[in-house]
Amino acid sequence: MPTTDRGDEVLDPSAAAPPADRPAGSPDVPAVEFRNAVKRFGEHTVLDGLDLTVRGGERVTLIGPSGSGKTTILRLLMTLEELTDGFVLVDGQPLTHELRDGRRVPVPPRRRKQITRRIGMVFQQFNLFPNMSVLGNITEAPMHVLGMSRAEARERAMDLLRQVGLEQKAGEHPSRLSGGQQQRVAIARALAMDPAILLLDEVTSALDPELVDDVLNVLRRVAGTTDITMLIVTHEMQFARDVSDRVLMFDGGRIIEDGSPEQIFTAPGNERTRSFLRAVL
Amino acid sequence: MIWSWERAAEALPVLLEGFRITLLATVLGTLIATVLGLAIAVLRRVLPGPARAVLHWLTEFVRMTPLVVQLLFAYYLLTGVSGLVIGIAVIGIHYSTYMAESYRAGIEAVPKGQWEAAAALSLPASRTWRDVVLPQALRATIPSLGNYAVAMFKDTPLLFAISVVELVTAAQQFGARNFAYTEAFTLAGLIFLLASYPTSLLVRRLEKHLAHY
C-alpha cells in the first residue's frame, strides 16, 4: 500500500541517520511534523492528508468548528489515537510509524515512549487522579517515570504549585478544588515532566466563565517564561491572540488557512474563516 | 419447646470446633477469591486476544457449574488430599470467578480520561494499574466483595459433601446423636449471627474509609 511519496531519509532510519549537523531539537528540524496524515474513525474521515509543521518553541493555535480534527491532532501526538495512514514526526523522529524498505511499519514501543515522554498534555476535563492528593498528582510521574527522589519531586511540585498559585492546596484531594484550581493543578502536573511540547486541549471549555481567566493567566505566564512548543486547541480567541505565533484554521480535516494571529483575526483571507470568527467572536 | 441447658453446654465446644472450620474455610477462601479474582480481572484486560478468550471460557465454566459438583469432582480426583484443603481451594476458585466480575465492573467504571492522563504522563502500565486504576476500581468493588464473602460463609455447609465437618454439619451430628436439635441449631444460628454482624460492620467501615476522597 503506497502511503506517501515523500518518504525520505528521516522516515527511514535504515537509509541514513539524521545528519550530525542537524541534531534533534535544532531549529531547522521541526518540533512536530504531520506528513500526509490520514485519520479515519470507521467511515468518518477526520484528517484527510494533512501536512503540518511546527517549529521548536512555536505556539500554534488550532481553531475551527468542532469535528474539524483539531483535538485529533493533539491526541495523535500524545499517541492516544493512531494515524490510519501517513506519518507524525517529533524532533525529526517518527512517532508511531516509519518507512522501512518502502513499507509503513510501526515504531517499536520503546522508541515511541522515549518520544512521548517529552510531550505533555492538559485535558478539557482535567483528569486529575482523584485518589491522590494534589501533591501526589504532581509527583507521581516525576518519581516513577523520571526516577526523581520523593524529596526532589516534592520540591519541584511545590515550586510549580506556587507558580500556579495553589501551594496551600498541596495536601487536598482534587474533589475539594474548584474546576479552575483543578485545571491549574493539571497544568502543574504536565509541567512537572519538563515537556518540550505541551498540548492544550480546550483547557477552559469545562470551566465556569469566572474561573477561565485564572487558568489562562497561568498559561500566559508559562508561554512568557519558557520556550516550550505549544499546540493549543481553544475557543478563547483573545488568549489565542495573546500567546500564539501562528493560527491554523481547520475545516473538514484540512488546514484552510494558516497565518499570524493578526492576519487571521483582523484580515482572514478565507470566507469559511470569516464566518467561523463571526460566529465565535 | 424442649430446651436443656445441659445439652446446650455439651453442644457448645463441638459447635465451636465446627465453627473454627467454617471460619477457616471462609477466611482462606475469601483470601484466595479476592486475589485470584483480581488477577483474572486484570489479565482479562491485558492478555492478548486468544489467551483472553481461553481465560474467559474457563471462568464462565466455573461460574456456570454448581459448587457441590466442583467440590465432589476435586475431592474424588485428588484422593489423598485433605477434604478441608480441597474445600478451601475449590470455594476460593469458585468465588474468584464471581469476584472477577465485580472487579471487572469496577475497572470499567474508571473513566477513560484517567487512562489517558496516565498515558500523557508516560506512566508505565504497571504504575497505571497500581496507582491510578486499581485504587479507584477497588473503591467501587469492595461492597460487592463483602457480599460475596458473606455468601461464601453461608456456602460452607456444602463442605459436608466432602466430609468436612463445619458448623452446620457439627450441629446436625450433635443433634442426631443426642436428640438435641433445638439446642444445637439455636446455638449454631447464634454463632453465625455473632460472626456475620461484626463482619458486616467491618465491611461498612471499610466502604466509608474508601469513599473518603
Interface residues (C-beta under 8 A of the other chain):
Chain A: M78 T79 L80 K113 T116 R117 I119 G120 M121 F123 Q125 N127 L128 F129 P130 N131 M132 E140 A141 H144 V145 H173 S175 A186 R189 A190 M193
Chain B: P111 G113 Q114 E116 A117 A118 A119 A120 L121 S122 L123 P124 R127 D131 V132 P135 Q136 R139 Y213
